[in-house]
Amino acid sequence: MFGSNTGPVLRNLGETRLECGPVRPGAGDTAWHQGRDDDIVWLVLDQADTSINKVSRDVIQALAAEVDKLERDPPRALVIRSGKPAGFAAGADIKGFNDMSRDQMSDLLRQGHEVLDRLAALECPTICVVHGAALGAGLEIALACDWRIAVQGASFGFPEVKLGLHPGLGGTFRLPALIDPTEAMTLMLTGKTAHTDKAEKLGLADVITQERHVRAAIEAIVADKIDRDQPGLKARAFNLASARTLAAQRMRSETQKKAPKDHYPAPHALIDLWEKHGDDPAAMQSAEIESFAALLDTETSKNLRRVFFLQQDLKNDGREEDGIRQVHVIGAGAMGAEIAAWAALKGKSVTLGDVELEPLGKTVSLARKICKDQHLSSIETRNALDRLMPDPKGYGIAQADLIVEAAPETADLKEKIYSALSDKMKEGAILASNTSSLRLKDLRGAAPDAGRFAGLHFFNPVSKMKLVEVVRHDGTEDEVVDRLARFCGAIDRLPVRVTDYPGFLVNRALTPYLMEAMVLMDEGVEKEKIDAAAIAFGMPMGPVTLSDQVGLDICLHVAESLTSHLDKSMPAISDRLREKVEAGDTGKKAGRGFYDWSKGTPHPDAAGGPDDLTDRMILPMLNACVECLRQNVVGSVDETDAAMIFATGFAPFRGGPMHYARTRGVDAILQRLDDLQDRHGDRFVPDPGWQDL
Ligand code: NAD
């Protein structure tokens, strides 16, 4: 549709050539780079010294200066876009938020609103070109423009709820004014992203095009050749307060299920704002500013922002080049298939071996499904599938920089597999096991080179669980651990470095929680009450449901392994668990475990139970984290919190288990553990490591 190209200055950025009009971004240390061409002004956002634009105070102030000039000397049109290959903008720069008082925040927001209001009021057509992601404040800049061109692959979203906030630079009234307000609210309440096609369907993007046709699309808009639905058509239905009240009630009950108000106040505050001011943008604007500044002060937002930075720290650990191009995965079962598919999707060449052919075939279908879930285009999907090669004969072993073993959890079998690798592996290649309960020190003797042998403990399902434990035994070379951490970064997972301890960190901490739930069931407490108590604490699901999801056979195996390897009192392994496993009722995968899964995922909702129910489950998890810190299994309190949040979903709004412990008070926890020990036995003895916290 937009084929003509009128000799633009293209910025050559490797594979991505961004149409930036007359602007050559990147020079100097200003955020916005301005150029005028055929009376169209181009404003290109390209912050110095960073690969991703973030909307900071400086960006807004510099934009104000540009708007000043545009008001004085209006062009035929204004084009706003990013000069960074990575995308438009990742949202507000939240680093400075912590040091700001509520009043300072309100002042800053007011200044930002003023600039965006002036941008929105410019008389010339204003066009925002979005490639990659336009998130949070980035999207708010795009919404202040008249038109949005989405380059294929672009995405739009308001992730603020994930930080305990809602949009704060006008998103709460500009988005519902543009698209169907219920869709707008859903986007803001869930923090989900609308990818290109969805964005067009919603009316968020007016034009979708390829990068090479951006200039033509701009010209078509300026020449008034693009038809679009009248923005805001659907908004009128909600000008009636009664219509909003009805819709708000539905939103509240849906939101309450996923984000209870006590734990996550932000989405509820947003619904209140919209219900009250949804027909009055000016009132909504003032209310948005006050509400945002108030939310910034909540414990939930502080903790969620902390979690965001913990995630950044783990990402930073894996940022450098990993030097791993070719990966061979052994075992195409539940884990191996996902690891192979995910690594191929993220750009690695992967060969995948198994003693059976069927799982290899299934892996290709699985990979296709993951590509779809990840919104890959058909070309990207084809390329990912091309990189994934079933390899029953193991030809890939000799070429692999990294071999990931994901064979069944039996030491003999794993050792046999390792022995067969001697003389076949390439010089310098790394062998990593995905074992969850065997000790590396017991397996390393069979590895071709113990120094280049380590653990790479992924969680199930790999495509959804971000954390990977990078496990070293006494003899693992530093360089191997570094490269494995970078490999995790390269495939967009979060590495946490741990040592070869029974259960490593995550399973060591999680297992007593699951086992205590089973002890409680043995005592006659209903499973629904147990699960509901954990959910009320803030866990994404209860321990009984989680055990069924993990697989009761796997739970039993890990429980037995920890009980035999740890020099600690553990909850007794439940007879009921053994019986279930013997009967083949291994949980979700079998259709039946503690719950009946034939009718879908259970949603336990039952109040009550013993008064110490929650502490009996949660405090042993904290106690085990403290033990892991004392034993140097994990490097720091922050890494412990991040690992437990990203591997188990530990109540993010509490900031992680150790942060929760500190907030509640170490003395209070010690007292409670003593009390639980008196009532229920030595498995509650406080770890000596609490003294160091
Ligand atoms: P699985 O039983 O689903 O798959 C194992 C696969 O290995 C099967 O396809 C099997 O045919 C194949 N296999 C058997 N012998 C082989 C051999 N000699 N060479 C090549 N392939 C062989 O097992 P899984 O659940 O994927 O577990 C694999 C590993 O991952 C285990 O060490 C397990 O502890 C660990 N793990 C599992 C989970 C989980 O939730 N399932 C989570 C984390 C780690």
Residues whose N, C-alpha, C, O or C-beta is under 5 A from the ligand:
A	BS01	NAD	I330 G331 A332 G333 A334 M335 G336 G353 D354 V355 E356 P359 A406 A407 P408 E409 N434 T435 S436 F458 F459 N460 V550
